[in-house]
Amino acid sequence: MLCFALLFCWSGVAAGQAQPLRVGLYENAPKIFINGKGDPDGIMIDLLRKIAEEENWQLEFVPCAWAACLRALENGDIDVLPDVAWSEERSRTLDFHRTPALHSWSQVYRHPRTAIVSILDLDGKRVAILGGSIQQHFLETFWSQFGIRPTLVPVASIEDGFALVEARKADAMVANKYAGDRFAIRYGLAETPIAFQPAQLFFATAKGRGAGWLAAIERHLARWQEEPDSPYFQVLNRWQQQTLLARTPGYVWWIGGAVVCALMLALLAALWLRRQVRIKSGALRDSQRRLSTILDSVDSLIYIKDADYRYQYVNRAVCQFYGMDSGNILGKSDAEIFDAATAAAIRKTDSQVIEQGERVIAEEVQSLSRADAPTFLSTRIPLCREDGSVYGLCGIATDISERKHAEESTRVAATVFQSQEGMFVTGPDRLVLDVNDAFTTMSGYAAAELVGRGPQPVSLEPGGQDFWPDMWDIISTRGKWQGEVWTRRENGKEYPAWLTVTAVRNAAGRTTNYVGTQADITRQKLAQDEIMQLANYDSLTGLPNRRLLLERLQHCLSVYNRSKQAVALLFLDLDNFKDLNDTRGHEVGDQLLKQVAQRIRDCVREGDTVARLGGDEFVILLESIGEREDEAAEHTAATGWKIIRAIGQPFDIGGGSHHATCSIGAALRVDQETDIDDLMKRGDLAMYEAKRDGRNTLRFFHNNMESDVTYRMALEMELRESLGKSEFVLHYQPQVDGSGTVVGVEALLRWNHIKRGIVGPAVFVPIAEASGLIVQLGSWVIRSACQQLAEWAAVPEMAHLTLAVNVSARQFRQQDFVSETLATIAETGARPDRLKLELTETLLIENVEDTIGKMRQLKQSGISFALDDFGTGYSSLSYLKLLPLDQLKIDRSFVRDVLVDPNDASIARSIVALGQALGLAIIAEGVETEAQRAFLAELGCECCQGYLFGRPMEVHLLEAMIRDMHSA
């Protein structure tokens, strides 16, 4: 037994020399007791006396019963109490030193006429136990968990308990191994296979009263246990010799006695009558056979080795364990049977017995070439000649694997039970037996309020009926139920929880317990509601956003195909709203938008949808407005003019009156030929027609409006010509991390028109999208970006940069997009892990499965993905977690007013929190001021892009800027 100890210096030692050390003395032989002469005696007493000699202490022994000794220690009537097993409960009122003085375990002893083989046999039995002991507390808890109901008989001393069992006033006695073996022989009791609760034994003092004494005890024990010839081992050896007869199993001495008797009979026969040799030899052989039969019937491994460590005898259990017959074992050493490591470990222990004559008891794990590795409690006894020399050893090894596994399972179960998740256990009667601390904290109930009652009522919806009756039926059939429930805390407040209940069945299939785990999911529910609100509704007005509008519009068109009821869209834009924002600020503008939203809602039916697309643009979806076109147009016009009149009424904003007008464009859907995009486009065109006609009016879409796209058509033709003339260039805007280091760039397309000069993407990209030229244009961008990456790979200052490329929804949905992109990377020699594709949120509306499949193919090659303009209205959060994204990009519309608009700040904070929850990187675009950057960094968004760090620039300017940064 080796322990590492720390040396302490306590002022209490000096104080201890001035007055006697009062030591509690109770009966627990052989560790502590009063001997026949009336003197204190025992292992712990001898150890304390040795320490007292070196510390110059005066010991004053105070006899008391065990429970009285504990009370006296806590009250300060005694100073030190030996032979105290440590427990967490005792550590709250007592102090202990670090190094254990002794190790022991608890054993159950029975009356010879009482059959007790396993723990289950104690059910209904009278079990004597030392009152107030740690064994009593352990067994009461253990038996309550496993439904065992013995009758505990507390006794004042261990000897009293053994006397009760001898008198048949109790069926069994629980005691520590040291005292149990001693009293079992005295009172004729038998040891059972039931052993439990390994314990460490200490000297204890009252809390905060004996630090100096404990420090001295710790110092001596730690030092002595490192030295084989120390007073510590002298005391143990002396008591081991005194108790050898009491602790050595009876059958071992019976075997030795039988052998001696047989030898004496043989010797007498030879002296007295040589004629009787044959008869006596036969009798001896019979005796040996009987002895061998007895030893072979024992499950323990019994063997004898000579001084050369070779086997001289093995019983049947040894042969079965080794998988050999005795002929292949006898005469061999362990090195010929075991692997080298195992044989060396056995030889080390055997040498203590043969070379030093020590009796060794230890737990050993045998490592054979078999699948299991059993654990044995091994006892080795030296075999000595008359002169004291050792000629061999006798070993007895008992397989305690099941007990060790049970102990480990108990420890694991206890650890799991006290986890952070709420847990409860019921009996087969479905009444609560125990709950853990997490459950009481979550529910607000004390454990005593829950034990002995049925589980707290739960329902499948807030305020619903108790679901337990139906749940028990399901568990009885399936063995398990789990799901979301609603329950109440002790204060009556209802909360959502995730509940799992599992039936525990024994080997016969009978349910013995039910184990439930319950987790409070209030935060998760609130987060889900917040995410759904953010995904489907405008944060300022509470109106549906573009995503929810498109979903409802798709539903309306599906209904029209069956009911033939017309659908109308009203596109509304406030006139001169920018002037209000510029003159009175965004806060006043937001107040106006909120009031406008409410007035529009008041003008439409309950089933109609009012949505805000962004800025001062609203869309009203009118459903089921008639089967005829004239009827639908009349209803649409009436609603539109009603809204115009309502908007025209004065607004009370910021303590002053404000007058506003709006322009509305109307588009009808009275046939199946018009799809969502056409209907949205027509409403938009009609709204701009109302703007051109003087504002504050309503205009219906008509085919003549399409002549307004003539300019777009001309621009489209020039766009097609420019694709063949290489009039497009890429500009690059830097992306920086929290330290200001450029970690990547975004490639931004510019049209170097031969007549118009540099044309921004806001002008030509929508035309390219509508005409399909975006596919060809996007392919050119990816190829140019890959060529640039390949060139940068040879420039140390540029090789680390990632290059982000915007990919349109139409381009991404091309069947050959993946193969073409990978081919481009291969042809240009670009590193795929430096290429980042930025996808717009429109990809999340349809063909989600196809989108996910393509993204995964490209990610396998190292390409990363960012979701561009996140939060502007299209995000489908139900699919977001499925997409193999790497980064979310906060749209510039939220960054612009993040310091002055609480709504934009809340949206930015939510996006960062969502990205962190999904394990995605975050980057914000449109960062123009240091204050914006600092605010975003505080939210957790370190990576930024915007004019603060650099405008989009030509490649040579970017390279020069980065070279300057590196040289600086």
N, C-alpha and C positions, 0 to 999 in steps of 0.2 A: 504494500500500500504506500504509493509515493505521492506526495502533495507538495506543491510549491507554496511557501508561506511568505508573507511580508512581515517585517519586524516593525513594531510600533513602540513608541515611548509614551507612557501615560503617567501622569502625575498621581493617579490613583494607587499605584503600587506602593509608593512611600506611605500613603495614608493607610494602606492595608497592613503595614508593619506595626502600626501603633495600637491596634486592637485585634482581638481574635476574629478569624474568618468563620462565620456561622454557616455550617454546612447542613443542608437537609438530608435526613437519613431515613429511607423507607425500605421495604422488603422487595427486592427484585434480584434474587440470587441467580447467577454468581457475580453479577455486576455490582450490586450494592445490597448489603443486608447486615444483620447483627448476628455474629457467630455464636456458637455454644457457650463461649466464655463471656458473652454479653458485650463484646467489643465490635466496633464498626469494621466491616470487612468487605471484600469484593474487588473486582478489577478496577472499577472507577475510583474506589477509595484508595487503592494502592497507587494509582497514577497521580491522584491529587496529593497524596503524602509525599511522593517523590518530588513533585513540583514545589510543595511547601518547604521541603528541606532546602532546596536551592534558593528559594525566595525568602527564607527565614520567616515564614508565616506560622502563626499559632492557629490550629484548627479546633473549632468547637462544634461538635456534632449535635444536631437537634433531631431526635427521633420524631417521626410523624408518618401518618398514612399518606398515600400518593396524592389524593385530592387536597388534603390539608397542607402538604408540602407546597403544592402549587399556589394555594392561597397565601401561605406564609411568605413565599418568595415575592409575590406581587405586592403584598402589604409591607414588605421590608422587615419582617420578623426574622428572616434568614437572608444570607448574602448570596450563597451559591447553592444550586441544586444539580447534582450529577445525574447522568443517564436520562437526558431529556431529548426526545426525538424532535427534530426541526419540522415545523409546518408553517405555512404562510399565516395561518390564524394566530399561532403562538408568537410569531415574530412581531406581531403588533403590540404585545405586552411584555415580551421578554427579549433580551439581547443574547446572542450566541457568538462564539469565536468562529473562525473560518475553517480550520482543519478538524474534521471529525475525529473524535476520540475512538469510537468503535463503529463498526457496520453490523447491521443485523437485519432480520426480516421477521415477519409474523407467521406463525404456524398454528394450525387447528389440531387439537388433541381430543381423542374420543374415549369413551368407556369401552372396554373390550367387547362388551355385548351389544354395542350400538354400531350399526353399519353406516359409515359415512365415507363415501368414495369421491364425491364431487361437491361443488358448491351448492348444487340443486338439492342435495340430500339434507341440507340444513333447514329447508323449508318446514316450518312447524316444530323444529327442535328448540330445546332450551340451551342457549349458548351463554356460558359465563365469560365475563370480560372485565378487565380492570376499569372501574368507573372513572369517567373523565379522560380516558386515555385517547391517544390519536387513533388507535385501532377502532375504538367505539365510534368515533366520528366518521371514519372512512367507511366502515361496514354499514352504518345506518344509511349513508348516502348511496353506497353501492347497491345494497339490497332493495332500496326504494326504486331504483332505476330498472331493476330486472325482475320486479314482482315477487321477490323472495320474502317470506314473512316468518322469520324465526322470532323466538322470544328471548330478548337480551336480559341477562341476569348480572347486573353490575356488582362487583365485589371490591372490597377495600384493598386486597392484596392478591398477588398471583397465587400464592399458596392456598388462600381461602377458596379460590376458584377450582383448583385441582381437587381440594377436599370435597367440594360440592359434587363434582363429577364422580368421584370415588363412592360417595354416599348415594349416588343415583338421584340427587336433587337437581342435577343438570346433566345434559347429554354430551356436551362438548365444552372445551375451554380454549380461548384464544390467548396466546402468549408469545413473547418474543422467543426466538430460537434458543438463546442462551439459557434463559430460565426454564423454558418449556421442556427441554431435554432433561434437565436436572430433576424437575418435579414429576415428570412423566414416569421415571423409574421408581421414584419414592412412592407414588400413589398408584402404580400399576396401570397407567393409561397408555394408549397406543397413539402413535403419530399418524395423521392422515396425509394424503397427497396434497392437501389444500395449503398452499403457501402464497403469501401476497405481501405487498407493501414493503419493499426494501427500504430500510430506514438508516439514517445517519444519526449517531448519538453524540451529544455534546454536554458540556457544563453550561448552565444557563444562569443569568442574573436578571433582576428586575430591570425594566426598560430605563436606560439612562443612569443606572446606579452602580454599575460594576465594570466600567470600561477598563480600569487599570488591572483588575484581576483577570479579565478575559484576555487582555493583551499579553499578560505574562503566561497564561495557559497556552495561548496560541503560539507564543514564541518557543516554548519547550516542546510542544507536540510537533510543530513543523520541523524543528531541528532533530528531535529524537527519531521521527519516522524516516529520516534520511540515513540514519546510522543503525546497521543491523545489531550492534552490541549495546545499544542505548538502554537506559532504564525502561523505556516504553516496551521494547521487545522482551526484556527480562521479566517484566510483569506478565505479559501475555503468555510467554512460555511456561512460567510457573503455574498460572491458572489453567493453561491447556493441559499440563501434566496432571493437575489435580482433578480435572473434569474429564479426562480421557475416557475413563470407564463409563461415565455417565453419558458422554456424547457419542461414543463409538456404537454403531448399530449392534443390537444383540446377536444377530445371526453371524456377524464376523467373529465374535468371541466364541460362539457356539461351534463354529467351524474349527477354530484353533483348538478348542477343548477336545473336540472329537478326534482331531489328528493326534494330539498328545496322548489321549486315552488309548488310541489304537497302537501308537508306538510303545507305550508301557505294557500293553497286553502282549505285544509281540516279544518284548524283551523278557518278561516273566516266563512266557512260554518257552523261550530258548533256554533259560536258566533252569527252570523246574522240570520241563519235560520236552525233550527234543522231539519225542514222538507226537507231541501235540502241535508241532509247527504247521503241519499241513492244515490241521483243523483251524488253528488260529489265523493262519494266512488266509484261509477261505473266509473266515469271519471278517478279517480286515478288508478283504476285497469287497465283501457285501457292504461293509460300512462305507467304504469309499464310493461304491456305486450309489448308496443312499445319499451320501453327501453330494455327489455329482448331480444326482437327480434333483436334490433340493436347490443347488446353485443354478442348475439349468432352468429351473422353473422361475427364477428371478428375472424380471425384465431389465434390471440394471446390468451394465457391462462389468464383469468381475474378472480380474486377471492377476497373475503373479509374474514378476520379472526378477531375474537374478542380478548380481552386482555388475554384470556386463550388459545390462539393459536388454537381455533377450527374454522372450516370453517362455515361461515354464508351465503356466496353466492359463486356460481361457475357458469361460463357460459358453453355453449355447448362444447367448445374446451377442457375445463378441464375434462369434463365427458368422452369425446372421448379418451383423452390421458390416463386417469386412467383406462379406460375400465369399468366404473361404471356409474350408473345413479346418479342424484343429491341426491336422497334419501339415498344412501349408502355413501355419502360424507359429507353432511351437518351435523354439530354437532360433527364430528370426528376430531381428531388431526392427525398430520403427522405420529406419531408413530403407528397409527392404519392402515395406508395406505402403508407406505414405510418400507424398511428394516431399522434396527436400525442405521446403519452408515449414511444412507441418511437422516433419520429423525433428527439425532443429528446435522448434518451439516445445515439443513434448520432451525432448532430451534435456532442455534447460530446466523444466519443472522437475523431471525425474531426478536430476542431479542434486536438487535441494534435499530430496528424501534420502538418497543413497549416500551421498558424500557428506551431508551435514546432519543426517538423522532427523530431519524435521518432518512433521506431519503437515501436509499441504492440502488446503481446500480452495478450489478455484473454479470459475466458470471457463469453459473452453469451447471453441468453435472448431469442429473437425472439418478439414478441407480435403475431402477425397475426390476422386474423379467421378462423382455421382452428382445428380442434379441438385440435391438439397445439401445444405450445410448445417446439420443439427448442432444445437448448443447443449453441452453436458455440464452438470454440477459434479465435479470430479473430486474424490477424496483419495489421497495417497498416504499409506501408512508404512513406515520403515519396519522391516522384519529383522530382528536383532538376535545375535547369539547371546549366550550367558555372559560373555565378557563385554557385552555392549556393542560389539562390532556389527555393522549392517551387512547382511548377505543378500538382501533383495528388498522388494517392495510389493505390497498388495494394493491394487487400485480398484476402486468402485466408482463407476461413472453412471449417473442417472440422466436420462434425456429430459431436459426441461424446455425443449423448444416450444411446445404448446404454451407453456406458462409464459415464456418470454414474448411469444407472439401476442398472447392475450394482454400482457402488460403494455406492449407497444400499441396494440389496438386501443386499449383504454386511454393511453396518453394522447394518441392521435384524435380519438373521439372527443376527449376533453378539450383539446386545443381547437378543434373545429367548432365545438359547441360554443366556445367563448370568442367566436369570430365577430367581425363587425356587422354581420347580417343577423337580423332578429331570428331566433329559433325557439321552438317549443316542442315538447314531447308529451304525448298522451298515452294512457294505457289502452288496452283493448276496449275498455268501457267509454273511450273518447273523452275522458276527463283529464285535465292537464296535470302532469306529474312534475314538470320542471320547465322553466324558461331561462334564457340567458340574459345577461345585462343589456345587450343591444335591444332585445325585445322590450324590456321594461322601459328603457330610455325612449324608444320609439312610441310606445303606447301610452306612457305616463302612468301606468299601473305598477304597483309594487308586486314582487313575485308572490307574496302571501295572498294578494287579492285575486290572483289568477289560478294558483294551484288548487286542485280539487274541484274545479269548475270546468264547464265546457268552454271551448275557444270562443273568443269574442265574435259577435255576429258580423257577417260580411255580406255584401250585396254586389250585384254585377253592374249597378249604376247608382249614382248618388241618390240617397233616400229610398232605395229599393228594398225589397223583401229579403229576409235572411236566406242566404243561398246554401248554408251548411247542410240541410236535409238532402237536397239534390246532390251536393258535392259528395257526401258520404256514400250515396248510392253509386256514384261513378267510381269512387275509390275502391269500394267493395268489389266492383267488377273488373276494373283495369289496374288497380293497385297504385294509382297515382292520379293527381289532378294539379294543374297549374294554370294560372291566368291572372288577369288584372281584376282587382276587386276594390270595393270601397268599404272602409270601416271607420270606427271612431276612436279618438283618444279618450283618456280619462276625463278631460275637460269637456267632452261632448263634441269637439270639432271633428268633422269628417275629413278623411284624407284618402288618396288613392294608394294602393300597394300592389306589389307583385307577389302572389302567394303560391307556394308549392307545398303540397302535402303528399307524403309517400307512406305506404303501409310497410311495416317491417314484419316479416314472417319468419317463423322458425323452420327447422328442417322438415317438420311434418306439414308445413304449409299453413299453420295456424297463425293468425295475426297476433303479435305480442305487443306492438306499439305502433303509434303513428308519429312521424317526425315532420314538422312543418317549418319552412323558412319563409320569412316575410320581409320585404324591403319596401321602404317608403319611397315612392316614385313621384312625390309632389313636384320636385324640381324638374324632373324629366318632362312631366305633363305641361308645366308652365313653359318650358323651353320649346316643346312641340307646338303649343298654341302660339307662342311668339313667332316661331319660324313660319307657321302657316299664315299668320297675319301678315308677316313681311312678304311672303311669297305671293299672296293673292290680293292684297289690299294696299292702297296708297297710304303711307304713314301720316301724311298731313291731313287729308280730308276723310279718311276711313272708307273711301269709295273703292270698288273693285279696280284693279290695275289692268294693264293690257292683257296679261296672261289669262286672268279670270274672264275678261270680256270675250276673248277669242274662244275660250271653252264654251261659254254660254251661247255665243253666236253659232258655233259649230252645232250645238244642240238644237238651236232654233231652226237651222237649215235642215237638219235631219227630220225634225217635226214637220216642217213645211212639205217635205217630200211625201209625207203621209196625209197631212190634213189640208194641204193647199192654202193654208193661212199665210198671208203675206208678212214680210218682215221689213222693217225700216231702220236705217241708221241715221242719226243726227250728229254731225260733227260740229262742235261749238268751240269757238275761239274768242276770247275776250279782246275787245278792241283797245289798242293803246295801253295794254297792261304793262308793257316795259316802261312807259313813262312814269307810272305809279311806283314801280320798283326803284327807278333811278332817282325819283324826287323824294320819296318818303321812306324808302328802305324795304328790304325783303320781309321784315317782320310785319309791316302793314300789308304788303302784298299777300303774305300767307293768310292774314285775317280775312282779306277779301275773298281769297280762293275758298276758304272754309264756308263763308256765308253764301257764296255762289253755289257751292256744292249742295248746301241745304235747300236753297231756293229751287234748284233743278229737281231735287228729290220730291219737293212738294208739288211739282207740276206734273209728275208722271204717275202711272198706276203702280200698285204694289208689285206686280209681276214684271215690270220693266226694269232694265239695268242702266244705272248711271255710272260711268267709269271715267277715271282721270288718266290720260295717257302720259301726262307730264307737263310741266310748265302751266300755261293757261288753257290747255286743250282738254276738252271733255267730249265724250262720246255717249249718246243715249241710244240704247237698243230697245226698239218697240216691237213686241211680239204679238202675234195673232190679231192683226188690225184689219182683217177682211180678206175675202177671196178675190174681189175685183180690184183692178188697179186704181180706179177712181175712188172707191171706198177707202183704200189704203192711203192714197195721197191726201184725201180730205182729213183723215185722222192724224196723219203725220204733220200736215200744215197747221192744224189746230193746236197740236202739242207744241210745235216749234214756236209759233207766235205767242203762245201762252208763256213759254220760257223767256222769249225776248222781252215781253212786257214785265215779267217778274224781275229780270236782271236790270231793267231800266229804272226800277224804283231805287230811291236813295239808300245808300249803305252807311251805317254808323260804324266808323272805323277809327280807332285811336282818338276817340273823343270828338271827331269831326265828321261831317257828311261828305260822302263821295258818290259821284254818279258814274255809272259804267254802262257800256253797251256791249253787245256780242254779235258775231256773225255766225250763221248756222247754215251748213250744207246738208241736204237730205238726199238719201239714195234708197230706192225701193228694190226689193227682191221679190218679183212676182213670177219668176220662172226658174226652172232648174238649171239654166245655163250659167247663171251668175254665181261664182264661187266667192269664198271669203275675201281673197285678195282683191278681186274686182269690186266687191261691194265697199271695202275699205277705201280703195283708190277713188271710186266714184264719190263717196262722201267727202273725201279730202278735196277733190277737184271742185265740188259744189261749194264747199266752204270758202275756198279761195275766190270763186266767182262772186260770192256774197261780199267778200272783202273789196273786190274790184268795183263792185256796184255801189260803193259808198258806205259799207259797213252797216251794223245795226239792222240787218235784214236777213231773210231766209231765201235760199235758192235751192231748187231741185236739180239733180243731175240730169243733163240731156246730152245727146250724142255730139252736139256741136262743141261741147267743152273739150272734146278730145283734139280739136284743132290746136288747142293751146300747147300740145306736145310737139308741135312742129319743130320748135327750137331743139327740143330733146332729140328728135330724129336726126336733125342736121348734125348735132354734136355726136350722136352715135355713129354716123357715117365717118366723121373725122376720126373718131376713136378707132374704128376698124382700120382706116388707112394708117394711123400712127402705129398700130401693132406691128405692121410690116416694115416700118421705117425706124424702129428702135428709138422712139422719142420718149421712152419712159426711163426714169432713173430712180434709185433708192436713196433716200435720206435716212440718217440714223439718229435716234434720240437715246442718250445714255440712261441706264438704270443703275442706281447706286444702292449700297447697303447702309447699315446704321453708322458705319465709320466714314462714309463718304466715298468709299472705293467703288469704282465702276465695275460692276460684275456682269453686265450684259447690256445689250442695246435692242431697240425695237426698229425693225425695218419699216419705213413709211414710204409709200409709193407717191411719186410726183410725175405729172404729165408735162414734159417740156415741149409745149405746143409751138409749132413753127411760127404761128401768127399771134397767138394769145399769150405766149410766154409760159411761165410755170403755173400750172392749173392744179389746185388742191384736190384731194380725193373726195371731198364733200360734193364736188360738182360732177365728176365723171363716174365715180363708183356706183351710185344708184342707177345710172344709165347702163353701166356694164352689167349690173345685177339683173336689170329688167331684160336686157337683150341677150343674155347668156354669154357675153364676151368676158364676163368675170372669170370663167373657167380658163380660157386661154391666158388672160392677164395674170391670174393667180399662179398658173404654171410657170410663167416667166419670172414672177417674183421669187418663187421657191428656188428655181434654178440659179437666179442671180445671187440669192442669199447663200446658197450652198457654195457657189464659186468664191464668194467673199470669205466664207468660213475657211475654205481650203487655203486661200492666200494668207489669212491671219494665223493659220496653224504654224507657219514658218516664222512669225514675228513674236518674240517672247512676250512683249508688252500686250499683245492682242490675243494670244492663243487661248487664254482662259475665258474669254467672253462667250456668253450665250447669246444667240441671235433669235429674237422673237419675230415671227411672221404671222400676219393676220390671214386667216383662211375663211372664205365666205361659206355659208351653208350650202349654196348650190355647188360650189367647187368640191366641198368635202363629200357630197352625196354622189359624186361620179363613181361609177363602178370600178374604174381603174385608178382611183386616186391613190390607194395604198401602193400598188405596184409601180405607178409612175413616180411617186415620191421616193420610194426606195431605190428605183433605178437611177434617179437624178443624183441621189447621195453617192451611189456607187460610181457613177460616171465622173462626178466632180472631185471625189476623194475627200469630201467633207466629213467631219466627225459627227455622227448622228446625235451623240449626247450633248452637243453644243447647239442643236437646233430645237427651238421651242415653237410649237404651233399654237396660236391664240384663236380659240373658237368663240363665236358669239352665242348668246343665250337662245337664239332661234333654233339652234340644233336640238334643244331639249324639248321642243314641242312635239315633234313627230319623228318617226323612225329611230326611236331611242336605241332599240336593240342593235340596229345596223351601225349606229354611231359608236356604241360601246365596242362592238366587234372590231371596227376599223381602228379605233384608238388603241386597243390591246395589241393588235398586230404591229402597229407602229412603235408602241412602247417596248415591245420585245427587241426592237433594233436599237433602243436607247433614246428615242425621241421623247421629249416631254411635252406636256399640254398645260395651257393656262386658259381659264374661263374669263373672257374679256367683258368689260362693262358690267360686272356682276351687280345685281340688285336693281337693274333698270326695268324689270317687269316680266321677263320671260322665264325666270328661274323655276324649274320644277324640282323642288327639294326632295320629292319622293324618289327621283332618279339621280339626284346629285351625288348621293352616297355610293351609287353604283358605277359612276363614271370614273375611269382611271386618271383623274386629274392630278396635277402636281401643284397648281397655283391658282388662287383667286385674285382677280384684278378689280379693285374698287374703282367704280366709274368716277370720272372727273366731276360729274354733276353733284356728287355727294361731297367731294373734297373741296370744291370751290367755297361753299358756305359752312364748312364743318365747324368753324370757330364762332359763327354767329347764329346758326340755325340749329336749335336743339334736335330737330328731327333728323337733319343730316348727320349730326354727331351720333345719335342713337343708331341710325342705320349703319354707319361706319363701325361703331362698337359691336353691333350684332354680327356684321360680316366677319370681323376679326375673330370673334368668339366662335362663330360657326366654322371658320377655316381651321382654327386650333383644334376644335372638337373632332374635325374630320382628318386632322393630320396634314393639312395643306398649307403651303407657303402663301403669304399675302404680299401683294404689291399695290400701291396706290398710284394712280396716274393723275396728272393735272396739278401737281404740287408746285406752287409758285412762291410760297413764303416760308421762312424759317419757322414761323409760328405754326403753320400747318404741319410741317415735318415733325416738329416737337410733339404736337398733339397726337399725331398718328403713332409716333414711337411710343408714347405713353400707353396707347391702346394695345401695343404689341405688334404694330406694323412697322418694321424697320426698313423694308425695301421700298423705294420711291422712284418716281419718274415725273419729270415736269420741267418747266422753264427755270425753276430754282437751280437745276443742275445742268441745264443746257437745252437749247431748242433743237429740233430736227436739223441735221447738218449733213453736208456732203462727206464722203468717206475720208477724204484727205484732211478735212478739218477735224473730224473725230480722231483720227490717228495722231494728229499733231497735239490735240488736247490731252490724250492719254499719255503720250510721250512726255509732255510737260509735267503731268502729275507724277510720273515715275521719277523724273529727274529731280523734282522738288523733294 
